[in-house]
Amino acid sequence: MDINDVVIHVNESLGPQARHELEDHMRAIDGVIAPRFNDLKTHLMIVAYNSDRTRMGTLLDEVRRQGYTAQACGGMSV
């Protein structure tokens, strides 16, 4: 299993409920291990995922499918 982290910058300001709902949508993607927003920088969501089961593009597509503008800021393999 190859675990990666990606930081996704969401352009819109999301309240706590919207962040929670987006995390839930991300969790539903096969291969996503832990999506979480940064409590201090609420535009940044860190997503740990298994790159054998999903891709960074799939993660971005889901954020955009939920109606948000987003881009990947960076990632790393663990």
C-alpha positions in Angstrom: 0.0 0.0 0.0 1.4 3.4 -1.0 0.0 6.2 1.2 0.2 9.8 0.1 -1.0 13.1 1.5 -2.2 16.0 -0.6 -3.1 19.5 0.5 -6.1 20.8 -1.3 -6.8 24.5 -1.3 -10.5 25.3 -1.4 -11.0 28.9 -2.6 -14.4 29.4 -1.0 -14.9 30.1 2.7 -16.6 27.1 4.2 -18.2 27.1 7.6 -17.8 24.2 10.0 -20.8 22.3 8.7 -19.7 22.6 5.0 -16.2 21.5 5.9 -17.6 18.4 7.7 -19.9 17.6 4.8 -17.0 17.8 2.3 -14.8 15.6 4.5 -17.7 13.1 4.5 -17.9 13.2 0.7 -14.1 12.6 0.5 -14.3 9.7 2.9 -16.7 8.0 0.6 -14.0 7.7 -2.2 -12.5 4.3 -2.3 -8.9 4.6 -1.1 -9.3 7.8 1.0 -7.9 7.2 4.5 -8.3 10.5 6.3 -9.6 13.8 4.9 -9.3 16.7 7.4 -9.4 20.5 7.3 -6.7 22.5 9.0 -8.4 24.2 12.0 -6.2 27.3 11.7 -6.2 27.6 7.9 -9.7 26.6 7.0 -9.1 26.8 3.2 -6.7 23.9 3.4 -7.8 20.2 3.5 -5.2 17.5 3.9 -6.2 14.2 2.4 -4.4 11.0 3.2 -5.1 8.4 0.5 -3.9 5.1 -0.9 -2.5 5.9 -4.4 -3.0 2.2 -5.4 -6.8 2.8 -5.1 -7.4 6.4 -6.1 -5.6 9.4 -7.6 -5.1 13.0 -6.6 -7.2 14.1 -9.7 -10.1 12.1 -8.4 -9.9 13.9 -5.1 -9.9 17.3 -6.8 -12.7 16.2 -9.0 -14.9 15.4 -6.0 -14.3 18.8 -4.4 -15.2 20.5 -7.6 -18.2 18.2 -8.1 -19.5 19.6 -4.7 -19.4 23.1 -6.3 -16.1 24.4 -5.0 -13.1 25.8 -6.7 -10.0 23.9 -5.6 -6.4 23.1 -6.5 -3.7 20.9 -5.1 -1.0 22.7 -3.2 1.3 19.8 -2.7 1.6 16.3 -1.7 4.0 13.7 -0.4 4.4 10.0 -0.1 4.7 8.3 3.2 
